[in-house]
Amino acid sequence: MEGVRDWWQELAGLVLPTECAGCGRARTVLCPRCRAALDGHPPRRVRPVPEPAGLPAVHAAARYADEVRAVLLAHKERGGLALTRPLGAALAGAVWVGLGRVGEGEGPPPPGNALPPPPSPSLSPPPPDILLVPVPSAPAATRARGHDPARRIAFAAAGELRRAGVRVRVAAVLRQRRAVADQAGLTSRERLDNLVGALAVVPGAGRLLCRGPVVLVDDLVTTGASLAEAARAVRAATAVERAGRAGRPGRACRRVGAAGEPGWVEGAAGEGSGVSAVYEGLSREGREVRPSRARKGGAGVGRGGEVLCAAVVAAPPDSFVINRN
């Protein structure tokens, strides 16, 4: 049913009169001015204040205001599926910069062009596939919208990156393991508390995550709570996988029985809450500005399961590092 709905919405966008999702200009899905607002500027590092513990370096393609805000809402809430590709292209630019393929501030080429070709291959072994891991929407929100916006944009971004020669896959392996409150109106602290332990990697996916370095992706970052929780869940799952390979499962994890979903695993260190232990152990990383281990030419991208960075389409203007004194 969802596939039929997607097909109809995309067909309707091609044959029926439409308007720009950003400014309302007639007979265009996204006008040149709004497209430039979306991906016409170099992606930049963003840091929410306060910055949650465990948040990897985040790069955003655009500022969440005016036309960009309207475009994201049209895609997410009003089924503007024709916007998927331009949003994916903007996200691909943020991933590209986050991986260190171009320097901070250089950014991708002008809108409408492909990402720059990768450097000539060296004699070193080819890098592993980069795994784009989208932050999932709540199941109820996905049902209401008819699609998961971050997942859809992640697949579009992967297509853009592959055309530029990047080895990349989408690993949609995160799920909500419990209901969370609506984030609207919550403070940064309340959002973090609301999401602690809310995400888990689906059983068996830890092995997949260990095959390649991870870039977390989403359409929007505000407080960073969702990305920090996603990073915790990925790190916990890959720690369990590595410990299991080494024959030391008891040292790295504990399994949740009736209190959680069957088979859900949670990182732990010592007694008490495994979730808290993971956050506390990553607090220093969350505060530091750390360049990605990615290098031009593809060498030194990072080991499988390592959360290299995060990339989003948009972030609030005051979170852009370049705007701060």
C-alpha positions as CSV (number, residue, x, y, z in Angstrom):
1,M,0.0,0.0,0.0
2,E,2.8,2.4,0.9
3,G,4.5,1.7,-2.5
4,V,1.3,2.5,-4.4
5,R,0.9,5.8,-2.4
6,D,4.6,6.8,-3.1
7,W,4.1,6.0,-6.8
8,W,0.9,8.1,-7.0
9,Q,2.4,11.0,-5.2
10,E,5.5,11.1,-7.4
11,L,3.4,10.8,-10.6
12,A,1.1,13.6,-9.4
13,G,4.1,15.8,-8.8
14,L,5.1,15.2,-12.5
15,V,1.8,15.8,-14.3
16,L,-0.1,18.3,-12.1
17,P,0.6,22.0,-11.5
18,T,2.7,22.5,-8.4
19,E,4.6,25.2,-6.5
20,C,8.0,25.6,-5.0
21,A,8.1,24.0,-1.6
22,G,10.3,26.9,-0.3
23,C,8.7,30.0,-1.5
24,G,5.4,29.1,-3.3
25,R,6.6,30.0,-6.8
26,A,4.2,28.4,-9.3
27,R,5.0,25.4,-11.5
28,T,8.2,24.3,-10.0
29,V,9.0,21.8,-7.2
30,L,12.0,23.8,-6.0
31,C,13.0,27.1,-7.6
32,P,16.7,28.0,-8.2
33,R,16.7,30.5,-5.3
34,C,15.4,28.0,-2.8
35,R,17.7,25.3,-4.2
36,A,20.6,27.6,-3.5
37,A,19.5,28.2,0.0
38,L,19.5,24.4,0.5
39,D,22.8,23.4,-1.0
40,G,24.4,26.6,-2.4
41,H,26.7,27.1,0.6
42,P,29.5,24.9,1.9
43,P,28.4,22.5,4.6
44,R,29.7,23.5,8.1
45,R,30.4,22.0,11.5
46,V,27.5,22.6,13.9
47,R,27.5,22.2,17.7
48,P,24.4,22.5,19.7
49,V,24.6,24.3,23.0
50,P,24.7,22.5,25.4
51,E,26.4,19.7,23.4
52,P,25.2,16.3,24.6
53,A,27.8,13.7,25.6
54,G,28.7,11.3,23.0
55,L,27.7,13.5,20.0
56,P,30.0,12.9,17.1
57,A,31.2,15.8,14.9
58,V,28.1,17.0,13.0
59,H,28.1,18.8,9.6
60,A,25.0,20.5,8.2
61,A,24.4,21.6,4.6
62,A,22.0,24.5,5.4
63,R,20.6,26.7,8.0
64,Y,17.1,25.7,9.3
65,A,15.2,28.9,8.5
66,D,12.9,30.4,5.9
67,E,12.9,28.5,2.6
68,V,15.0,25.5,4.0
69,R,12.6,25.1,6.9
70,A,9.6,25.1,4.5
71,V,11.3,22.5,2.2
72,L,12.0,20.1,5.0
73,L,8.5,20.4,6.4
74,A,7.0,19.9,3.0
75,H,9.0,16.7,2.5
76,K,8.4,15.4,6.0
77,E,4.9,16.4,6.8
78,R,3.1,17.0,3.5
79,G,4.5,14.1,1.4
80,G,6.6,16.2,-1.0
81,L,8.5,13.2,-2.3
82,A,9.8,15.1,-5.3
83,L,12.0,16.9,-2.8
84,T,13.8,13.7,-1.9
85,R,16.6,14.1,-4.5
86,P,17.6,17.7,-3.8
87,L,17.5,17.0,0.0
88,G,19.6,13.9,-0.6
89,A,22.1,15.9,-2.7
90,A,22.4,18.4,0.2
91,L,22.9,15.6,2.7
92,A,25.6,14.0,0.4
93,G,27.5,17.3,0.5
94,A,27.5,17.3,4.3
95,V,28.6,13.6,4.4
96,W,31.4,14.4,1.9
97,V,32.7,17.3,4.1
98,G,32.3,15.3,7.3
99,L,34.4,12.5,5.9
100,G,37.2,14.9,5.0
101,R,36.9,14.6,1.3
102,V,37.1,18.3,1.0
103,G,38.3,20.8,3.6
104,E,36.0,22.6,6.0
105,G,34.5,25.5,4.1
106,E,35.3,24.3,0.6
107,G,32.1,22.5,0.2
108,P,30.6,20.8,-2.9
109,P,30.4,22.4,-6.3
110,P,27.5,24.6,-7.3
111,P,24.0,23.1,-7.2
112,G,23.1,20.8,-10.0
113,N,26.6,19.4,-10.4
114,A,27.9,16.1,-9.2
115,L,30.2,15.9,-6.2
116,P,33.9,16.3,-7.2
117,P,35.5,13.1,-8.3
118,P,37.6,11.3,-5.7
119,P,41.4,11.5,-5.9
120,S,43.3,9.0,-8.1
121,P,43.4,5.6,-6.4
122,S,46.6,4.7,-4.6
123,L,48.2,1.3,-4.1
124,S,46.7,1.0,-0.7
125,P,43.8,-1.5,-0.2
126,P,40.4,0.0,-1.1
127,P,38.5,1.5,1.9
128,P,35.5,-0.4,3.4
129,D,32.0,0.7,2.5
130,I,30.9,3.8,4.4
131,L,27.6,3.0,6.2
132,L,25.0,5.7,6.3
133,V,22.9,5.0,9.4
134,P,19.7,7.1,9.4
135,V,18.1,8.1,12.7
136,P,14.6,6.6,12.6
137,S,11.3,8.3,13.1
138,A,8.9,7.0,15.7
139,P,6.7,4.2,14.3
140,A,3.6,6.2,14.8
141,A,5.0,9.2,12.9
142,T,6.2,7.0,10.0
143,R,2.7,5.5,9.7
144,A,1.0,8.9,9.8
145,R,3.4,10.4,7.2
146,G,3.5,7.3,5.0
147,H,7.3,7.3,4.9
148,D,10.4,7.8,7.1
149,P,12.0,11.1,5.9
150,A,15.6,10.5,7.1
151,R,15.7,7.0,5.6
152,R,14.4,8.2,2.3
153,I,16.9,11.1,2.2
154,A,19.7,8.7,3.2
155,F,19.1,6.5,0.2
156,A,19.1,9.6,-2.1
157,A,22.4,10.8,-0.6
158,A,23.9,7.4,-1.1
159,G,23.1,7.5,-4.7
160,E,24.8,10.9,-5.1
161,L,27.9,9.7,-3.3
162,R,28.1,6.5,-5.4
163,R,28.0,8.6,-8.6
164,A,31.1,10.4,-7.1
165,G,32.9,7.2,-6.6
166,V,32.3,6.7,-2.9
167,R,31.7,3.2,-1.7
168,V,28.7,3.7,0.5
169,R,25.7,1.7,1.8
170,V,22.6,2.6,3.8
171,A,22.2,0.5,6.9
172,A,18.7,1.3,8.3
173,V,19.3,-0.8,11.4
174,L,18.2,1.5,14.3
175,R,14.7,1.1,15.8
176,Q,12.9,2.7,18.7
177,R,12.7,0.1,21.6
178,R,10.2,2.1,23.6
179,A,7.8,5.0,23.2
180,V,9.1,8.5,23.7
181,A,7.3,11.8,24.3
182,D,6.8,14.4,21.6
183,Q,10.1,16.4,21.5
184,A,8.4,19.7,20.7
185,G,8.6,22.1,23.5
186,L,11.2,20.1,25.5
187,T,14.4,21.7,26.7
188,S,17.8,20.2,25.7
189,R,18.1,18.4,29.0
190,E,14.5,17.1,28.7
191,R,15.1,15.9,25.2
192,L,18.2,14.0,26.2
193,D,16.4,12.4,29.2
194,N,13.5,11.5,26.9
195,L,15.7,9.6,24.4
196,V,18.2,7.9,26.7
197,G,18.1,4.2,25.9
198,A,15.3,4.7,23.4
199,L,17.1,3.4,20.3
200,A,18.6,-0.1,19.7
201,V,20.2,-1.8,16.8
202,V,18.1,-4.6,15.4
203,P,19.3,-8.1,16.4
204,G,22.1,-9.4,14.2
205,A,23.0,-6.0,12.7
206,G,26.0,-5.5,14.9
207,R,27.9,-7.7,12.5
208,L,26.9,-5.5,9.5
209,L,28.0,-2.4,11.4
210,C,31.4,-3.9,12.1
211,R,32.1,-4.2,8.3
212,G,32.4,-0.4,7.7
213,P,32.8,2.9,9.4
214,V,29.5,4.7,10.3
215,V,28.1,8.1,9.4
216,L,24.9,8.9,11.2
217,V,22.4,10.9,9.1
218,D,19.2,12.8,9.7
219,D,17.3,15.6,8.1
220,L,17.6,18.0,11.0
221,V,19.6,18.5,14.2
222,T,18.4,20.8,17.0
223,T,19.7,19.8,20.4
224,G,21.7,16.8,19.2
225,A,19.9,14.4,21.5
226,S,18.7,12.0,18.7
227,L,22.2,11.8,17.1
228,A,23.8,11.2,20.5
229,E,21.4,8.4,21.3
230,A,21.9,6.9,17.9
231,A,25.7,7.0,18.4
232,R,25.3,5.3,21.7
233,A,23.2,2.5,20.3
234,V,25.6,1.9,17.4
235,R,28.7,1.9,19.7
236,A,27.0,-0.5,22.2
237,A,26.0,-2.9,19.4
238,T,29.4,-3.0,17.9
239,A,31.1,-3.4,21.3
240,V,28.9,-6.4,21.9
241,E,29.7,-7.9,18.5
242,R,33.5,-7.4,19.0
243,A,33.3,-8.8,22.6
244,G,31.4,-11.8,21.3
245,R,34.0,-12.5,18.7
246,A,36.7,-12.4,21.4
247,G,34.7,-14.7,23.6
248,R,34.0,-12.1,26.3
249,P,30.3,-11.3,26.0
250,G,29.9,-10.9,29.8
251,R,32.4,-8.0,29.9
252,A,30.8,-5.9,27.3
253,C,27.0,-6.2,27.6
254,R,24.0,-7.3,29.4
255,R,20.8,-8.5,27.9
256,V,17.5,-7.0,28.8
257,G,14.8,-9.6,29.5
258,A,11.1,-8.7,30.3
259,A,12.0,-5.1,30.8
260,G,13.0,-4.6,27.1
261,E,12.5,-6.1,23.7
262,P,13.7,-9.7,23.3
263,G,17.3,-9.9,22.2
264,W,17.9,-6.2,22.7
265,V,21.5,-5.6,23.9
266,E,22.8,-2.7,25.8
267,G,26.4,-1.6,26.5
268,A,27.5,-1.8,30.1
269,A,30.5,-1.0,32.2
270,G,30.4,-2.3,35.8
271,E,27.2,-2.1,37.8
272,G,24.1,0.0,37.2
273,S,22.7,1.3,34.0
274,G,24.5,0.4,30.8
275,V,23.1,3.4,29.1
276,S,24.6,5.8,31.6
277,A,27.9,4.1,31.4
278,V,28.1,4.5,27.7
279,Y,27.2,8.2,27.9
280,E,29.7,8.9,30.7
281,G,32.5,7.1,28.9
282,L,31.9,9.3,25.8
283,S,31.5,12.7,27.5
284,R,35.1,13.8,26.6
285,E,34.6,12.9,22.9
286,G,31.4,14.8,22.8
287,R,33.1,18.0,23.9
288,E,36.1,17.8,21.6
289,V,36.4,19.0,18.0
290,R,37.9,16.0,16.4
291,P,38.7,15.8,12.7
292,S,37.4,12.8,10.9
293,R,39.9,10.0,10.2
294,A,38.9,10.0,6.6
295,R,41.7,11.1,4.2
296,K,41.8,12.0,0.6
297,G,42.4,8.9,-1.5
298,G,40.3,6.8,0.8
299,A,43.0,5.6,3.2
300,G,42.5,5.6,6.9
301,V,38.8,5.9,6.8
302,G,38.3,4.1,10.1
303,R,37.5,0.7,11.3
304,G,34.2,-1.0,11.0
305,G,31.6,0.0,13.6
306,E,33.4,3.3,14.3
307,V,31.1,6.3,14.4
308,L,33.1,8.7,12.3
309,C,30.8,11.7,12.2
310,A,27.2,12.7,11.6
311,A,25.6,14.7,8.7
312,V,22.3,16.5,8.4
313,V,20.5,18.6,5.9
314,A,19.9,21.5,8.2
315,A,20.6,22.9,11.7
316,P,19.5,26.1,13.6
317,P,21.6,29.1,12.5
318,D,23.0,29.7,16.0
319,S,24.5,26.2,16.1
320,F,26.9,26.9,13.2
321,V,30.4,27.1,14.7
322,I,31.4,29.8,12.2
323,N,28.8,32.1,13.7
324,R,30.4,32.1,17.1
325,N,33.0,34.4,18.5
